[in-house]
Amino acid sequence: MRTPSDVVAAAGARAGAGSGPENSTRAAIELCGVVKGFDGHAVLRGLDLIIRPGESLTIMGGSGTGKSVLLRLIIGLLKPEAGQILLEGQDIVPLPERDLLPVRRKVGLVFQGSALFDSLPVGENVAYALREHTEWDEAAIRARVREVLDLVELNAVEQQDPAEL
């Protein structure tokens, strides 16, 4: 039986194969030989994956098969035992925590559970990182919140609680 990491590796191999303009663009995200396990159990075994700018990729699989581990590796929340993880050509594996913040600003990621502050409306959840990690004034923050909610067609829920989504 193929695991999700096997399927992702196959998709990555296909994405890097062939010729043409789509393959001349540098990868937005590239994993080379990534290995990650927990308590002696291998979750990802030599994963190779290329995602080019503008590409979309769906990762599916059962519980415990490595989907969230893969995402946490890509943003540097976890370190692999082996391999490289390149974001726009920069290997993030050797970076210390303080150098990962600029990298993380380039990646949007929403985890399925516990992703939002239940005590804050949707718009305030979106604004949270801007208040914490930028020097923007409140008008700029409000404008950006409206812009990104509109982008994903959620502008009507800005004042709703996350539980109402």
N, C-alpha and C positions, 0 to 999 in steps of 0.2 A: 504494500500500500504506500502511495506517495504521501509525504507529509507536506504541509504548507511551505516549509523551507525548500523542499525539492521543487515545488511548483514555482515559487518565486525565483529560484535559481534558473529554472528553465525559461521563465519569462524574461529574466535578465539576459540570458544567453541569446534569446531571439531578438531582444531590443538592440543588442550590440552587433547582430549579424547583418550581412548584406552591404549594399552600398547605396549611395544617394545622398541628397542634401541633409536628410534627417540624421544621418550618421556622422556628418562632419561637424555637428554642433557638440561642443563640450558638454559632458554630463552635468546635470544639476546635482544629482546624487549618484554616487558610485560606491558599491561595496565590493571588495576584492578579498576572497578567501576568509570571510568573517566566521569565526567560531565563538560560540557562547554556550555555556552550560551552567547548571546549578546542582550542587551536591552530587557531582559525578554523573549527572544526566545531561547528555548533549541535547541542546535545543536547536541550535543552528550549527551546521557542520559544513564549513567551507563555502558559505553562501557568496555567490557572485550576482550582482544586480546593477543594472544601469537604468537610470531614469533621466531622460533628457528634458530640457526646459519645455514646458507646455504639455508634457505627457501626463496621463493619468494612469494609475495602477490600482487595482483592487487586490487586496490580500485577504483571503478567506481561509478559514480553518476552524477546527474545534477548539475547545478550551484547552489551554496548556500546550499549544503547538508552536508558539513563538511569534505570534502577530504583534503583541504589545512589546515583547522583548526587542523585536526588530525596530519598532518605532522609537523605543527608548535608546537604543544604540545610535540611531540616526541623529538624535538631538543631543547625544552625549550624556544622558542620564545614567547609562551603563557603559562600561568599557568591555570590549571583546577580549577573549583570551588570545586571539590571533586575528590577523587580517587588518585591512585598511578600510576606513570610512571617509570618503571624500565628499565634501560639500563645495560645489563650484571649484573643484580642483584642490582644495585644502584638506589635508588629512587631519581630522579632528581627534583621532585616537590619542596622540601624545599631548594634546592641549591640557593645561591645568584648568580647573574649574573657572577661574577668573577670566580666562580667555574664551570660554564657551558662550558667554552672554551675547556678544556680537553675532556669533554663529546662530544661536537660537532665535535671534530677532529676524532671521531670514526664513524661518520655518514655522508654519502654522500647524498646530496639532491639537486635536481635541480628543481626550480619552472618553470612553463610553460612560464610566461611572465616576462620580465625585469630581466632575470636571468644572462645575460651577459652584459659586458660593450661594447656597440656598437662601441666605438672608439678604441678598442684593438682587435688585431687578436685572433683567438681561442686559440693558444698556450699561449699568454700573459694572457688571461682570466684564464686559468688553473694555470699558474704560480703565479697569483696575491696573492692568500692566502698563498702560500709558502713564498713569499717575506714579507708579512705582519706578519706572525705568526711563522716563523722559523728563525734560524740563518744560514741557509744553504748558501753555496757559489753559485755563478751563474752556475757553471758547474753541481753541484748536482741538482739544480732546473731544468735546461735544460734536464738532464737525466731523472728526474722524470716525467716531462711533456711528453717527448717522450714515456716513459714507459706506462703511463696511457692512452694516446691517442691511442697507439698501442693496449692496452688491450681492448678498446671498438671499435677497427678498424676504428679510425678516424685520424690516423697519417698523412694521405694525406691532411688534412685540417688545419694543424697547423698554416699556414700563412694566411689563409682566414679570412675575416671578418665574424662575426656571421650572418649577413644578407644573406651571401652566402650559409649557411647550408641548 
